[in-house]
């Protein structure tokens, strides 16, 4: 068991940076954020674009170092959590900066770092945080030490702290977590050609039409489409007449299709008899080219649309168990 490493900084700092646990250098020195990780923290908290290290409260969720391969348990959290809560009650920071996925989830709840990093979030209104001001902001970033183990993470670390600097400059406003502007989405299965045409009224050449498919080329299930936020339509593969009418409309009007992973959907479109020669965008390719965006649809929707999407297994879990 290592020594217990506690936070340090001005007693009423406006910013609190929270790491996950001390490393061996912190354990040796008996101080928080020293060694290589401390050097990285010093590089970002330089008193120029961001506050100086001496003006920030630095601390960790867990207090003891147990080796680099140790997996912290619920018992460890129960032992250490109250110490961090005590620090938060005493300091009452206006801005909390969680470093890494574990601390981000501890602060914000059921989220992942991929969906939340580099964005200022308003503190969730839950009993756990009743003692903090409701204007408190949470700004997750990747832990600087993550780049030591995977060089690809260096860009995410730098980008996160650059976004934090932009927040300090007033260029980014805090957001409410999962503040979906369309919380009650309408879904409709299209079963007739007449209903299809009524739902496609107003579609024009070059206007975006989101397309998604389900199934596999040897066993297609359906195609889904949406021309405006908050409503989606589904045509099942067995509705060959409706699919044919949908394909005729797409060929005649020629909207700009929007896929997420066109490599899959274009194959499915071909199997379903739908056109594959229309102009299209692929949001997965867009995310890949930007490099710092997640390529998964769920984290993208959380980051940019405030949507909390159910995982596929959550939707089909009960049915899968019965089968």
C-alpha positions in Angstrom: 0.0 0.0 0.0 1.3 3.4 -1.0 1.1 6.6 1.1 -2.0 8.7 0.9 -1.6 11.6 -1.4 -3.9 14.6 -0.9 -4.8 17.6 -3.0 -3.0 20.9 -2.8 -3.6 24.5 -3.9 -5.1 27.8 -2.8 -7.9 27.2 -0.3 -10.5 28.9 -2.5 -9.2 28.2 -6.0 -11.7 28.8 -8.8 -10.4 25.8 -10.7 -10.0 22.2 -9.5 -8.2 19.7 -11.6 -9.0 16.1 -10.7 -6.9 13.1 -11.8 -7.7 9.5 -11.2 -4.9 8.3 -8.9 -1.3 9.1 -8.0 1.5 7.5 -9.9 4.8 6.1 -8.5 6.5 9.5 -8.7 3.7 11.1 -6.7 3.9 8.2 -4.2 7.7 8.7 -3.9 7.4 12.5 -3.5 4.3 12.5 -1.4 2.8 15.2 -3.6 0.2 15.4 -6.3 1.1 15.8 -9.9 4.9 15.6 -9.9 7.3 13.9 -12.3 6.4 13.6 -16.0 2.7 14.1 -15.4 3.5 17.2 -13.3 5.7 18.6 -16.1 2.8 18.2 -18.5 0.4 19.9 -16.1 2.9 22.7 -15.7 3.1 23.1 -19.5 -0.6 23.7 -19.8 -1.2 25.6 -16.6 1.3 28.2 -17.5 -0.5 31.4 -16.4 -0.9 32.6 -19.9 -3.9 31.1 -21.8 -4.8 29.1 -18.7 -4.4 29.8 -15.0 -1.0 29.1 -13.4 -0.6 25.9 -11.5 -0.2 27.8 -8.3 -3.7 29.2 -8.7 -5.3 25.8 -9.2 -6.4 23.1 -6.7 -4.8 19.8 -7.9 -6.1 16.5 -6.6 -7.0 12.9 -7.4 -10.1 10.7 -7.0 -8.0 7.9 -5.5 -5.4 8.6 -2.9 -3.0 5.6 -2.9 -0.7 4.2 -5.5 -0.9 0.4 -5.8 1.2 -0.3 -8.9 0.7 0.5 -12.5 -1.4 -2.6 -13.2 -3.7 -2.2 -10.2 -7.4 -2.0 -11.0 -9.2 0.3 -8.5 -12.3 -1.3 -7.1 -15.6 -0.1 -5.6 -14.0 -0.5 -2.1 -11.2 1.8 -3.1 -13.8 4.4 -4.2 -15.8 4.1 -1.0 -12.6 4.6 1.0 -11.4 7.6 -1.0 -14.4 9.4 -2.4 -15.3 11.2 0.8 -11.9 12.9 0.9 -12.4 14.4 -2.6 -15.9 15.5 -1.6 -14.5 17.2 1.5 -12.0 19.1 -0.7 -14.8 20.1 -3.1 -16.9 21.4 -0.2 -14.0 23.4 1.2 -12.7 24.8 -2.1 -16.1 25.2 -4.0 -14.5 25.7 -7.4 -16.3 27.4 -10.2 -14.7 25.1 -12.7 -14.0 21.3 -12.3 -11.6 19.7 -14.8 -11.8 15.9 -14.7 -8.8 14.2 -16.3 -9.8 11.0 -18.0 -12.8 8.8 -18.3 -13.1 7.5 -14.8 -13.2 10.9 -13.1 -15.4 12.3 -15.8 -18.0 9.6 -15.1 -17.7 10.2 -11.4 -18.5 13.9 -11.9 -21.0 13.8 -14.7 -22.7 10.4 -14.3 -23.5 7.9 -17.0 -21.3 9.3 -19.8 -18.1 8.4 -21.6 -15.1 10.6 -22.3 -15.5 10.2 -26.0 -18.8 12.0 -25.9 -17.9 14.8 -23.4 -14.2 15.8 -23.7 -13.3 19.3 -24.7 -16.8 20.7 -23.9 -17.9 22.8 -20.9 -20.9 21.2 -19.2 -23.1 22.6 -16.5 -22.9 20.5 -13.3 -25.8 18.0 -13.3 -28.6 18.9 -10.9 -28.3 15.8 -8.7 -28.3 15.4 -4.9 -24.6 14.5 -5.0 -23.7 18.1 -6.0 -26.3 20.0 -4.0 -23.5 21.6 -1.9 -22.0 23.3 -5.1 -23.3 26.3 -6.9 -25.5 25.5 -9.8 -23.3 27.6 -12.0 -20.4 25.3 -11.5 -19.0 24.1 -14.9 -17.3 20.7 -15.6 -14.8 20.6 -18.4 -13.5 17.0 -19.1 -10.1 16.5 -20.9 -7.9 13.5 -21.5 -5.4 12.8 -18.8 -1.9 14.1 -19.9 -0.4 10.8 -18.8 -2.4 9.0 -21.5 -0.1 10.3 -24.1 2.9 8.5 -22.4 1.3 5.1 -23.1 -0.2 5.9 -26.5 1.3 8.7 -28.7 -1.9 9.0 -30.6 -3.5 10.4 -27.5 -1.2 13.4 -27.5 -3.3 15.3 -30.0 -6.4 14.7 -27.9 -4.7 16.0 -24.7 -3.5 19.2 -26.5 -6.8 19.8 -28.2 -8.6 19.4 -24.9 -6.5 22.0 -23.1 -6.8 24.3 -26.2 -10.6 24.0 -25.9 -10.3 24.8 -22.2 -8.3 27.9 -23.1 -11.0 28.9 -25.6 -13.6 28.5 -22.7 -11.5 30.9 -20.6 -11.5 33.3 -23.5 -15.3 33.2 -23.7 -15.4 31.5 -27.0 -17.3 28.5 -25.8 -20.5 28.5 -23.7 -21.4 25.8 -21.2 -24.0 23.3 -22.3 -26.5 21.1 -20.5 -25.7 17.4 -20.7 -28.1 15.6 -23.0 -30.1 18.7 -23.7 -31.8 17.1 -26.7 -33.9 19.6 -28.7 -36.0 16.7 -29.9 -36.6 14.5 -26.9 -39.7 12.9 -28.2 -38.7 11.6 -31.6 -41.4 10.3 -34.0 -40.9 7.1 -35.8 -43.3 5.8 -38.5 -43.3 2.7 -40.6 -44.2 3.4 -44.3 -46.4 0.6 -45.6 -48.0 2.2 -48.7 -46.9 4.2 -51.7 -49.4 7.0 -50.9 -48.1 7.4 -47.4 -44.5 7.5 -48.8 -45.3 10.3 -51.2 -47.0 12.3 -48.5 -43.9 12.0 -46.3 -41.5 13.0 -49.1 -43.4 16.2 -50.1 -41.1 19.1 -50.2 -38.0 17.1 -50.9 -35.9 18.9 -53.4 -32.8 18.3 -55.5 -29.6 18.6 -53.5 -31.4 18.9 -50.1 -30.0 16.5 -47.4 -31.8 13.2 -46.8 -30.4 11.1 -44.0 -30.3 7.4 -44.9 -29.7 4.3 -42.7 -30.0 0.6 -43.3 -30.4 -2.5 -41.1 -29.4 -6.0 -41.8 -26.9 -7.6 -44.0 -26.6 -7.9 -47.8 -27.8 -11.5 -47.7 -30.5 -10.7 -45.2 -31.7 -7.1 -45.4 -34.2 -5.8 -42.8 -35.0 -2.2 -43.6 -34.1 1.2 -44.8 -34.7 4.3 -42.6 -34.7 7.9 -43.8 -35.3 11.4 -42.4 -35.6 14.8 -44.1 -36.0 16.9 -41.0 -35.0 16.6 -37.3 -37.2 14.8 -34.9 -38.9 12.4 -37.2 -37.8 9.2 -39.0 -39.4 6.8 -41.4 -38.8 3.1 -41.9 -39.5 0.8 -44.9 -39.1 -2.9 -44.3 -37.4 -5.0 -46.9 -40.5 -7.1 -47.5 -42.3 -4.0 -48.8 -40.9 -4.3 -52.3 -43.5 -2.0 -53.9 -42.8 0.8 -51.4 -39.1 0.4 -51.8 -39.5 0.6 -55.6 -41.5 3.8 -55.3 -38.9 5.2 -52.9 -36.1 4.4 -55.4 -38.0 6.1 -58.2 -38.5 9.3 -56.1 -34.8 9.4 -55.2 -33.8 9.0 -58.9 -36.2 11.7 -60.0 -35.5 14.3 -57.2 -31.8 13.5 -56.6 -31.5 14.7 -53.0 -28.0 14.7 -51.3 -27.9 11.5 -49.2 -26.2 11.5 -45.8 -24.9 8.2 -44.6 -22.9 7.1 -41.5 -20.6 4.4 -42.9 -21.5 4.5 -46.6 -19.4 1.4 -47.2 -22.1 -0.7 -45.5 -25.2 1.3 -46.5 -24.3 1.5 -50.2 -24.2 -2.3 -50.4 -27.5 -2.5 -48.6 -29.0 0.2 -50.9 -28.0 -1.9 -53.9 -29.6 -5.1 -52.4 -32.8 -3.2 -51.7 -33.0 -1.9 -55.3 -32.3 1.7 -54.3 -30.0 4.0 -56.3 -26.3 4.2 -55.3 -25.2 6.9 -57.8 -26.6 9.9 -56.0 -24.3 12.5 -54.4 -23.8 11.7 -50.7 -21.9 12.7 -47.6 -20.6 10.2 -45.0 -20.4 11.6 -41.5 -18.1 8.7 -40.4 -15.6 9.8 -43.1 -16.0 13.4 -42.0 -15.2 12.5 -38.4 -12.2 10.4 -39.5 -10.8 13.3 -41.5 -11.2 15.7 -38.6 -9.2 13.1 -36.6 -10.3 14.4 -33.2 -14.0 13.4 -33.5 -15.3 10.0 -32.5 -16.4 7.9 -35.4 -19.2 6.2 -33.6 -22.7 7.6 -34.2 -23.7 7.6 -30.5 -20.8 9.7 -29.2 -21.1 12.0 -32.2 -24.8 12.5 -31.4 -24.1 13.2 -27.8 -21.4 15.8 -28.6 -23.1 17.7 -31.4 -26.8 17.1 -30.9 -27.3 16.5 -27.2 -28.8 13.1 -27.8 -28.4 10.1 -25.5 -28.9 7.2 -27.8 -29.7 3.7 -26.5 -27.2 1.0 -27.3 -28.3 -1.7 -29.7 -28.1 -4.3 -26.9 -30.3 -2.2 -24.7 -33.0 -2.1 -27.3 -32.9 -5.9 -28.1 -31.6 -7.2 -24.7 -34.8 -8.7 -23.4 -35.8 -10.3 -26.7 -32.3 -11.7 -27.1 -32.4 -13.2 -23.7 -35.8 -14.9 -24.5 -34.5 -16.2 -27.8 
